[in-house]
Amino acid sequence: MVDVSIVVPVYNGADTLKTCLQSLQTQTLPRERYEIIVVDDGSSDASAQIALDAGVQLIRQPNGGAPAARNTGIAAARGTWVAFTDSDCVASRGWLAALLQAAQSVPGALGAAGKTIGLKSQTPAARFVDLMGGLDAIRSLQHPRFPFAPTANVLYSREALEKAGGFDRRYATYDACDLHTRLRRAHPGAFPYEARALIMHKHRTDWRAYRKQQFYYGVGYAQFVLAHRRELPWTIARELRSLWEVACKAWRALLPAGGDERILRQGQFVRVAAQHAGFVRTFYNPRERRRW
């Protein structure tokens, strides 16, 4: 019997997918208790061949984005639980067992999330992500109104995912927050965080790549605000506060500093400026507003 289906969406991830799959195939959880499903979202590199060579289940589809790829994985899953991680992640050997135990230890749990840290974070951009807590769910799950767990390291009940209709494929990013919000409202069960369920993520290694990533985070956040506009009305006051934060971060980035403090200041400015740019381009776009 398959307890867990691991879904890994990939788009041109040949540089990291092999290492990711090796880590998933050597879990302490007995191999017959879990399956690995790679959804190739229209890659033009060797991602599909790497998955075939690894002997895992491969599903190919035209490029539709990560949310659509995850939905394809959910539809093919046979496990009672569905775990998600990404092709640029490496799982610790006890990751899946710890994640599953956390979910099963609480009656009626919706799922569980684990700890995510950086993998060889040697550049300033990657170091900044670690200094800020990166993709670790312990931060995002503490949000007072919209807690969620990033899809690099999360597990949900397959039944709950299917009832919710899976991820909303319209999202560029922020689909994890939208899904968790809908799941939590339909299935208000416990959702434990387990630090022993460790995933290592390869952060963006230069500021240009990090800025691009954060721009699309801003796009996704704008989509989330549009989708939940009744609960998150965007006012002129909020827009001005956002602009003020960008200005303050820019000013702090210009002040003399060294070491980690310099990295923090530079990274905080890049993050808020890029996210604001992505938000503005999306939120005030008439075509985008009609989609929501």
Secondary structure, DSSP 4 states (H G I P E B T S, - for coil): ---EEEEEEESS-HHHHHHHHHHHHT-SS-GGGEEEEEEEES-SSSHHHHHHHHT-EEEEE----HHHHHHHHHHH--SSEEEE--TTEEE-TTHHHHHHHHHHTSTT--EEEEEEEESS--SHHHHHHHHTTTT-HHHHTT-SSS----TTSEEEEHHHHHHHTS--TT-SS-HHHHHHHHHHHH------EEEEEEEEE----SHHHHHHHHHHHHHHHHHHHHHTTTTS---HHHHHHHHHHHHHHHHHHHS---HHHHHHHHHHHHHHHHHHHHHHHHHT-HHHHHH-
